[in-house]
Amino acid sequence: MRVSDPVNTVVIVGGGTAGWLTAGLLAAEHRSNEKSGLNVVLVESPDVSPIGVGEGTWPTMRTSLQTMGISETDFVRDCDASFKQGTRFSGWLHGRDEYYYHPFALPQRFHEIDLARHWQPHREKVSYADAVTPQPAACERALAPKQITTPEFASALNYGYHLDAGRFSKFLEEHCVEKLGVTHILDNVVAVNAADNDDIESLSLGSGESIHGDLFVDCTGFAALLLGKHYGIPFCSKQEYLFNDRALAVQVPRNSPDEAIASTTLSTAQGAGWIWDIALPKRRGVGHVYSSAHTSDEQAEADLRRYIASTASEELSESCAPRQITFSPGHREKLWHRNCVAIGLSGGFVEPLEASALVMIELSAKMLSEQLPANRAVMDVVAKRFNDKFLYHWHRIIEFLKLHYVLSRREDTDYWRDNSSPRTVPSDLMESLELWRYQSPRYQDLFHADELFPAASYRYVLCGMDFETEGPDERRRSDVATRADAESMFGENIKRTAQMLKALPTNRELIGKVHEFGFQTI
Ligand SMILES: Cc1cc2nc3c(=O)[nH]c(=O)nc-3n(C[C@H](O)[C@H](O)[C@H](O)COP(=O)(O)OP(=O)(O)OC[C@H]3O[C@@H](n4cnc5c(N)ncnc54)[C@H](O)[C@@H]3O)c2cc1C
């Protein structure tokens, strides 16, 4: 490829969620279904299945689906999807039955007033999340975030999805191939062929054919075939901060067809990790993610079975066969090198907490699509910006996830004691915690306009974990002036909560109607 040649062909290796989301977002934006559009080719091994976990998304997925021209009705029907409104954390603070919510809805009038400070005097009576948004109350009742008459992708309460990962990849594949013009090749990549300038020139396939491209996207999961194996870009371990490195995952059938469908991911802390519980209409996806340095595989499995037995029958708990997944928490030293960019697990993964992996895929694919280099000459500039942005995102994800652990007051196991030990806490986070004793997180503490986790998310976790920030300052004119405003907002939230609880159907009722009638299209 000469430096002035346009980027005409993008070759994606890997047909998991990362590969198909990247293909779909690129093909939709660059009109691959037209003759003059970008040529998007996806090669996928027939022998290596996608990882098959990753079933909780962020609200960003709504925009991604819309961008690809997908109907929400089709998506809900085909992917056994349900509506997710945040995460309910149980036992993270004391290891008992206590819980808090990190909902997707922003606190009301979040950009105008810091309700966290004004909530402090009420903390014994009402949780912060309950004081500032109706969402936790809706989630406690397994309610949906909207009604059947609400148009596709619109909401009464902000939401993402729970979905069947295996079905989602297949659904995206069909849409990308049939509607968006993506070329799909089922074959193994057996060799990576370099050009004189060290760019990737082509890939050799098991069939003996080779595929040429201008830009290559490594979506090969933990194998990291292009960026890791071919280029040898080092892996940066983050296990000193985030200890979990194994997971046991299992699909649990429903107790009965009309069982309630939880509208949040349930995250229940354990002695050396935590259990996720993701509710789909036909089954639940349950898994225990844990630190192998702090517990044995046998103990982790026993904890998982005990959890399943408490939420399903003893029989189901005994008959299920959990699948073990091992991983190293961390990411590559850079994500884009020469004409190769890694998206998905090939670029990094730290752990499932807060479902940050799929959103990183969406953001990476979006930036790749928006900034698709016009030619090889400008590719290095785009690569540098991409690396700066996504290394920063990794840095902030690690901090935000660690925040959930460091605030715990659990002393019952080494896992929790080690997690709150200052030597395992990133120094920037230590600094921020000091600051947040006197002021709750603000935009100024977060350095970029497009932070992955906004200041609102930090406030939900800090308040949920009983972190004390000084209350309103009686000497400050602005605090006294806003106190009355804040009190009236708390009152408004009580009214809005009552209205929502009355108007919203349950998750199961809404999903039943979507299957029967479908949403209104817009
Ligand atoms: C325990 C666990 C729980 C998780 N939970 C969540 C969650 O709730 N929310 C969330 O956002 N994320 C979650 N994730 C992350 C999420 O699963 C992944 O980000 C997502 O599935 C994307 O995976 P992928 O496409 O990068 O890789 P994979 O799904 O592993 O796909 C790799 C692809 O590469 C192909 N391939 C490999 N080698 C070759 C070759 N030589 N030639 C051709 N093709 C090849 C394979 O065939 C496959 O198609 C979780 C991850 C784990 C480990």
The ligand as an SDF file (V2000), in Angstrom:
LIG
                    3D

 53 58  0  0  0  0  0  0  0  0999 V2000
  -16.3210  -14.0550   32.7650 C   0  0  0  0  0  0  0  0  0  0  0  0
  -16.6080  -12.9160   31.8460 C   0  0  0  0  0  0  0  0  0  0  0  0
  -17.8010  -12.1970   31.9940 C   0  0  0  0  0  0  0  0  0  0  0  0
  -18.0560  -11.1030   31.1620 C   0  0  0  0  0  0  0  0  0  0  0  0
  -19.1920  -10.3460   31.3440 N   0  0  0  0  0  0  0  0  0  0  0  0
  -19.3570   -9.2180   30.6210 C   0  0  0  0  0  0  0  0  0  0  0  0
  -20.5180   -8.3810   30.7790 C   0  0  0  0  0  0  0  0  0  0  0  0
  -21.4530   -8.6750   31.5280 O   0  0  0  0  0  0  0  0  0  0  0  0
  -20.6020   -7.2530   30.0370 N   0  0  0  0  0  0  0  0  0  0  0  0
  -19.6370   -6.9000   29.1540 C   0  0  0  0  0  0  0  0  0  0  0  0
  -19.7140   -5.8160   28.5790 O   0  0  0  0  0  0  0  0  0  0  0  0
  -18.5930   -7.7060   28.9120 N   0  0  0  0  0  0  0  0  0  0  0  0
  -18.4250   -8.8480   29.6130 C   0  0  0  0  0  0  0  0  0  0  0  0
  -17.3610   -9.6600   29.3560 N   0  0  0  0  0  0  0  0  0  0  0  0
  -16.5110   -9.3710   28.2100 C   0  0  0  0  0  0  0  0  0  0  0  0
  -17.1940   -9.8710   26.9160 C   0  0  0  0  0  0  0  0  0  0  0  0
  -17.4740  -11.2490   27.0350 O   0  0  0  0  0  0  0  0  0  0  0  0
  -16.3090   -9.6360   25.7070 C   0  0  0  0  0  0  0  0  0  0  0  0
  -15.8510   -8.3180   25.6940 O   0  0  0  0  0  0  0  0  0  0  0  0
  -17.0950   -9.8690   24.4190 C   0  0  0  0  0  0  0  0  0  0  0  0
  -17.7200  -11.1210   24.4250 O   0  0  0  0  0  0  0  0  0  0  0  0
  -16.2090   -9.7480   23.2020 C   0  0  0  0  0  0  0  0  0  0  0  0
  -15.3780  -10.8630   23.0220 O   0  0  0  0  0  0  0  0  0  0  0  0
  -14.4700  -10.8970   21.7180 P   0  0  0  0  0  0  0  0  0  0  0  0
  -15.3330  -10.7960   20.5290 O   0  0  0  0  0  0  0  0  0  0  0  0
  -13.3720   -9.9050   21.8920 O   0  0  0  0  0  0  0  0  0  0  0  0
  -13.7830  -12.3440   21.7900 O   0  0  0  0  0  0  0  0  0  0  0  0
  -14.3940  -13.8050   21.5260 P   0  0  0  0  0  0  0  0  0  0  0  0
  -15.8300  -13.8800   21.8180 O   0  0  0  0  0  0  0  0  0  0  0  0
  -13.4840  -14.7350   22.2450 O   0  0  0  0  0  0  0  0  0  0  0  0
  -14.2220  -14.0340   19.9570 O   0  0  0  0  0  0  0  0  0  0  0  0
  -12.9690  -14.3590   19.3720 C   0  0  0  0  0  0  0  0  0  0  0  0
  -13.1910  -14.6980   17.9000 C   0  0  0  0  0  0  0  0  0  0  0  0
  -11.9130  -14.8390   17.2880 O   0  0  0  0  0  0  0  0  0  0  0  0
  -11.9480  -15.9440   16.4250 C   0  0  0  0  0  0  0  0  0  0  0  0
  -10.5920  -16.4730   16.2250 N   0  0  0  0  0  0  0  0  0  0  0  0
   -9.6790  -16.8180   17.1710 C   0  0  0  0  0  0  0  0  0  0  0  0
   -8.5760  -17.2970   16.5650 N   0  0  0  0  0  0  0  0  0  0  0  0
   -8.7830  -17.2230   15.2260 C   0  0  0  0  0  0  0  0  0  0  0  0
   -8.0260  -17.5650   14.0680 C   0  0  0  0  0  0  0  0  0  0  0  0
   -6.8050  -18.0780   14.1550 N   0  0  0  0  0  0  0  0  0  0  0  0
   -8.5860  -17.3790   12.8480 N   0  0  0  0  0  0  0  0  0  0  0  0
   -9.8320  -16.8670   12.7050 C   0  0  0  0  0  0  0  0  0  0  0  0
  -10.5750  -16.5100   13.7620 N   0  0  0  0  0  0  0  0  0  0  0  0
  -10.0640  -16.6850   14.9970 C   0  0  0  0  0  0  0  0  0  0  0  0
  -12.8900  -16.9430   17.1070 C   0  0  0  0  0  0  0  0  0  0  0  0
  -13.4190  -17.8780   16.1860 O   0  0  0  0  0  0  0  0  0  0  0  0
  -13.9570  -15.9980   17.6490 C   0  0  0  0  0  0  0  0  0  0  0  0
  -14.9330  -15.7870   16.6410 O   0  0  0  0  0  0  0  0  0  0  0  0
  -17.1140  -10.7650   30.1530 C   0  0  0  0  0  0  0  0  0  0  0  0
  -15.9540  -11.5240   29.9790 C   0  0  0  0  0  0  0  0  0  0  0  0
  -15.6900  -12.5900   30.8180 C   0  0  0  0  0  0  0  0  0  0  0  0
  -14.4210  -13.3730   30.6300 C   0  0  0  0  0  0  0  0  0  0  0  0
  1  2  1  0
  2  3  1  0
  2 52  2  0
  3  4  2  0
  4  5  1  0
  4 50  1  0
  5  6  2  0
  6  7  1  0
  6 13  1  0
  7  8  2  0
  7  9  1  0
  9 10  1  0
 10 11  2  0
 10 12  1  0
 12 13  2  0
 13 14  1  0
 14 15  1  0
 14 50  1  0
 15 16  1  0
 16 17  1  0
 16 18  1  0
 18 19  1  0
 18 20  1  0
 20 21  1  0
 20 22  1  0
 22 23  1  0
 23 24  1  0
 24 25  2  0
 24 26  1  0
 24 27  1  0
 27 28  1  0
 28 29  2  0
 28 30  1  0
 28 31  1  0
 31 32  1  0
 32 33  1  0
 33 34  1  0
 33 48  1  0
 34 35  1  0
 35 36  1  0
 35 46  1  0
 36 37  1  0
 36 45  1  0
 37 38  2  0
 38 39  1  0
 39 40  1  0
 39 45  2  0
 40 41  1  0
 40 42  2  0
 42 43  1  0
 43 44  2  0
 44 45  1  0
 46 47  1  0
 46 48  1  0
 48 49  1  0
 50 51  2  0
 51 52  1  0
 52 53  1  0
M  END
$$$$
